[in-house]
Amino acid sequence: MQSQTTFSLSFWINATRAINNYSPVYARITVNGQRSEISLKRNVLFKEWDNTKNRG
């Protein structure tokens, strides 16, 4: 019997916490449907963030 494991990693910025047009970057790790979110302690210029590629 085999078990199936799922894994995904997503990045996003939180625009509501922007200071001087810099937004904090967060990561979400999902394993088998269980999510965990962490701050990466990095900031990116809001207008340089590309939502389609999820990177700055």
C-alpha positions as CSV (number, residue, x, y, z in Angstrom):
1,M,0.0,0.0,0.0
2,Q,1.4,3.4,-1.0
3,S,0.7,6.7,0.7
4,Q,0.5,9.9,-1.2
5,T,2.1,13.1,0.2
6,T,1.4,16.6,-1.1
7,F,3.6,19.6,-0.7
8,S,3.4,23.2,-1.8
9,L,5.2,26.4,-1.1
10,S,3.7,29.9,-1.8
11,F,5.1,33.4,-1.3
12,W,3.1,36.6,-1.0
13,I,3.3,40.1,0.4
14,N,1.0,41.7,2.9
15,A,0.1,45.1,1.5
16,T,-1.9,46.1,4.6
17,R,1.4,46.1,6.6
18,A,3.3,48.2,4.1
19,I,5.6,50.9,5.5
20,N,6.9,53.6,3.1
21,N,5.8,51.4,0.1
22,Y,7.8,48.4,1.4
23,S,5.8,45.2,2.2
24,P,6.9,42.2,4.3
25,V,7.3,38.9,2.4
26,Y,5.6,35.8,3.8
27,A,5.8,32.1,2.9
28,R,3.1,29.4,3.3
29,I,4.1,25.8,3.4
30,T,1.4,23.2,2.9
31,V,2.0,19.5,3.6
32,N,-1.0,17.1,3.3
33,G,-3.4,19.9,3.7
34,Q,-1.8,21.3,6.9
35,R,-0.7,24.9,6.4
36,S,2.0,26.9,8.2
37,E,2.8,30.5,7.5
38,I,6.0,32.3,8.3
39,S,7.5,35.7,7.8
40,L,10.7,35.8,5.9
41,K,11.9,39.0,7.7
42,R,12.4,40.6,4.2
43,N,10.7,43.6,2.7
44,V,10.1,44.3,-1.0
45,L,9.0,47.5,-2.8
46,F,5.3,47.1,-3.3
47,K,5.3,48.2,-7.0
48,E,8.1,45.7,-7.8
49,W,6.2,42.7,-6.6
50,D,4.9,40.5,-9.4
51,N,1.8,38.6,-8.3
52,T,1.8,36.3,-11.3
53,K,5.3,35.0,-10.5
54,N,5.1,35.6,-6.7
55,R,8.4,37.3,-6.6
56,G,9.9,40.7,-6.3
